[in-house]
Amino acid sequence: MKKLIYALFFLTAASLSENAMQTDWSGGDGVPGPVTDWGNTYDVSSQIDGSGGTLRLTTILAHTVDEDFDGAVSVRSADVDGDGDMDVLGAAKAARDITWWENINGSGTVWTKHTIDDFFDGAMTVDAADVDGDGDIDVLGAAKAADDITWWENTNGSGTAWVEHTVDGEYDGALSVYATDVDGDGDMDVLGAATYTHSITWWENANGTGTVWIEHKVNGNHRNEPSAETVNVDVDFDGITSVYAADVNGDGEIDILGADSGADNITWWNVMDQEEGHLISSILDAGSVSSWETYSSNSEEPAGTSVAFQFRSSTNASSMGAWSDTIFSSSTGLSGILADSTRYLQYRVILETSDSLNTPVLNDLLFTYNLLGIEENTSGDVSSWALLPALNPSYGYLSVLITVPEPGMVQLVLYDIYGRIIAGSSQEFSIGTHSVDFNDLAEGVYFCVMRVEDYTIIERMTVCSDNL
């Protein structure tokens, strides 16, 4: 006769406690005994701890963080205030809010709301990362109506003081944002998805502090597409909704993922090893500039490589200001890029390659600008006489232009920065504009002094190495 032994365990109202004791194991030690009534409270039997005489019955409880967050569309968790427990972040489209809730007791049952931005129009996604590398959590957001990819700096580290920084203020239909180190340089870059332009983009954190960004489009028509290749995907996206990043192929590099509701696509891009170099020029003194005209470059760009430029100018060499947008053209007008009447110029060359066997080469770079004429370091009336640099800076030599309103003897003396006489000339000039060259000069700063009867004019000029 088969003998059946059951240890009956009846669930009553009292069994809603955390633990319930079973005194006998019908199937032997470690085998859960029968439970006759699960009711509506407990999970599947595989989640019962059967290692001893105590059965732990799993209960799933809902905890509301905020029940009045109008149009909630996105949520993340991070330790925003740095106190060691997890806080909650959210984006609300209807309320136009980016908000975080402080985990007051560390157990997620008591929350205090902190609004980061209450007018982020069309807020769609929120994310959290240390964007500026200062050791605390910052917050990122994507706003569809405002076309913004934005991050807010956690200035005091406790999440109660924020400074807004724009990554891209013209990202048409910004729908998703995600922060990760795309280029592997140790700082946080930013990924975005834009539904109206059907694009996936990443912005390089160029200075590591989140104040200078370089745009790289992953899909679409752009110059630096070699930074990523599409894997098993139709790139004609038609309604991008989300972007994410992870090492999909296990090569140790971050790959990029996207979701496209219009094309019913889930896509990932293999971010290949990409080499990039930056060349930042010294600050060039152009003298008395009326307006910046053009720049032109001579470069070699094999397949998979590119040469791009950024510029900035200022009236104060110690405060040059922000860089211009990245320009991939080999020549263009500088109007609207550099402000008029700014004396000092600096440029940044960005060299990129996706092929370790190919490299771009920049041979030379030429700027043209209009001069106001000599306005300083003069004595006497110089309204009709003028001394101008033909090119400043120049390379290996100096060429000066002399404007002569009447025939006369003109003396030119060239000094180095230490006040030593390097070269000189004295000759009669006829009416008109004449050029005088000083050749075989070392790199450095020079002062050219022109004397005509009672007039003295001084102009500072720069000579650079003849190798760029």
PyMOL commands that set and color helices and strands:
alter all, ss='L'
color gray80, all
select helices_A, chain A and resi 13-16+45-47+225-227
alter helices_A, ss='H'
color red, helices_A
select strands_A, chain A and resi 19-21+54-56+72-78+87-92+97-103+111-117+123-129+138-143+148-154+162-168+174-180+189-194+199-205+213-217+229-231+240-246+255-260+265-270+275-280+284-285+289-300+305-314+331-333+344-353+361-371+378-379+386-389+394-395+398-404+408-416+421-429+432-438+444-452+455-464
alter strands_A, ss='S'
color yellow, strands_A
deselect
rebuild
show_as cartoon
